[in-house]
């Protein structure tokens, strides 16, 4: 391996947490908790991921209370599942990896049949369109007592998870779930101290964050992805709140094509701003890096037009002292591309995107595209070194693919 590959897959620290490499399995929903209880399949899945050599695996959708589940088949954190959770964390630790859990509350977005006779609760009264088929057509507004109770649920869940063996916790602020429902003015129409201004709309999510902080201490690094969500004033306002709460990575705060907006945000904040995954024009990349629009550069090899062009982006970033974390959101060939890029540059970032796909079937389909499969073992990965990308596309997949052949007459 080259020195860059050695660095990429060498031990690292995440705010003091010792990691055997920089590969972390994302919190993608497993669907393996029948009746809300962790199954042997869930334990086996994360054991296998750990045995494959990842540094840390993340258990998805750990609801902080029973009513915080979208479906009955999701688990929530309580003493009744301690034996299974401790078996899960022990299995991962015995395989040499760390384990994190994704803390979440669904808010008014519920299909949980066990709620029948009462309504799911969010910031404001609304139609629960996703729950109509499950007998839950309406959602109510949380009272102050409800907010106090759920904040305490976040705290209690964090205490439980830490005591049951989790090494890290992730708090879900996105995807339309409970905390993000309060942040958005489209779903939060309250007129009290939890609605109106952004400061008020952030009050409940930040209280939940502080409750978890109190439960687990200050040894956790937090990252936030805004997904092109804000104008500069709003992005800066949110960013300063995030800085005050110890967030260490702020991705795509403004629409990705508005470089001047993103540069304004980056200049105003101390938290590193990341972006670029959707950009494909080298001139745009040149502008982005020259104007310091981002601190962390995230080219996607498929979007940007291939390895050579992505390498040019990485070299532009290197000249200005910026790190590179390629965008690779699934297990298809884009992961092969990203790994080769990170192994070839001196300014690879401290973490690596693995997959955000929630479906085992989708991930299995992606893995079946080529051989040999990319596997991490004992904290290291053997990047294929055969000609080309070092992998062979499955001939049966190519034979079954629909395609059109153009021939010269």
C-alpha positions, 0 to 999 in steps of 0.5 A: 500500500502507498503511504496515503492508503496506510494513512487512510486505514490507520488508527484514528481518534474521534474526539478521544474515541480510539478507532482502528481505521476511518470507516464507519457504517452509517445509520441505515434502517435495518428493519430487524426488530419484530414487535420492537425487540432487537432480533438475533438477525440485528445482532448478527448483522452488526457483528458481521459488519464489525468482523469485516473490519470497520472502525464503528457500526451505527445502529439505526433508529433507536427511538427515545420512547415507545411513541417515538417510533414510526412503526411498531417494528422499531425498537425504543430504548428501555430496560426491557431490551437491555439483555439484547442491547448488551448482547449487541454491543458486546458482540461488536466489541468482541469483533474489535469495533466500536458501536454507536446508536442513532437517537430519534423521535418521529414526532407527528410522522407516525404509522405506529398502530399502537398509538390508536386511541391517541394522536402522534404529536409534533410542533403543530396540529396537522394532517398525518398523511403517512398515517392515514392508512394506519388509522392515524389521519391527524397529529396534535400539537405538543404541550409544554408538558409534552416537550418537557417529557420528551426532552427527559426521554432523550436524557433517559435514553442516552443514560440507558444507551451509555450504560448498555455499552454504546461508545457514541450517540448520534442525534437525528435532526433531519428527514422530517422527524420530530426535532426537524419538525420544530426547526422548519417554519413549514411544520412549526406554526406555534406562537409561544417560545417554541415557535416564530423566530429561528431561535425559538424554533431551535429551542426544543431541539437544542434542549434535547441535544443538551439533555443528551450532552448532560447524560454522556458528557462532552466527549462526543463530536457532532456533525450537521448536514443542512442539505442546501437548506438556508439563505446566508443570514439563516445559515449563519444564525444556525451555524452560530448556534451549532458552534455554541453546542460543539458541532464540528462539521457543517455541510452544505448550509446554502444551496450548493450552486450559490457559492457566494452565499456559502462563502459568506457563511464560511467566512462568518463561522469557525465551524468547518463548512463542507460542500461540493458533492453535486458540482461538475464544472471545474471552473466552478470548483476553481471558484469555490476553492479560490474564494474559500467557499468551503473548508472541506471539499467533497467531489463526487467522482461520478458527478465531476466527470471521472478520476482525473477531474476529481484528482484535479479538484483534490490538487486545487484543494491541497494548494489551499490547505483544504481536506478532501472527503469524496462523496460516495453514498452507496456500495456501488462502483462510486465507492471503489472510485472514492477509495482509489482517490483517497489513497492517491492524495495527501489531503484525504479527510479524517472520515469516509462515506460508506453507504446511506442506503437503508435496504439490505437488498439495495446494498446486496445488489450494488455489491453484486455488480463487481468482484472482488468485493471491497472488504475491510479486515483487521482495520485495513482494506485491500484496494484492488490493484489489478488493471483499471479499477481492479474489479471485474463487472459481473458478466451475468449482470452485463448480459441481463442489462437492457441496452441498445447497440448502434452500428454503422450501416 
